């Protein structure tokens, strides 16, 4: 399983937490060990700012450049931190 994140999985003071960290910690808390793919760049900016491998792969998988995105071993794609958190809670390792 691969988890595409922007740049980090650590907690931030952002209200509600950072979406990438929320997804990562939900997976870890459920017993999963995702391969973390750091996908630097800013999704709303033009492609020149989003040329990392991670952002290219996310765009191929989802049609957009927003992370977090989870790619399961069976090829299933789960996009959006809330959906990833819900999946992790419903599918412990």
C-alpha positions, 0 to 999 in steps of 0.5 A: 500500500502507498500513501501519497502525502504532501510533505510530512506526516507529523502533527501540526497545530492546524485545527483538525490536524493536517489531512496527510498526517490524519490519514497516516496516523489512522493507517498506523493506528489500524496496524498498517505500514504504508509506503509513504510517497512524499509529493512535494508541490502545491496542487492548485498551482500550475504543473511546473510546481507539481512535477514530483513523482508523487504528484504525477502518480496521484494525477494518473490515479485520480485525475487531480493533484490533491493528496493524501491519496491511498493506493491499496495493493489490489489497485484500489484508490482512496482519495481524501483524508476523511475517506482514508481515515474511514477506510483505515478504521473499517479495515484494520490490519 
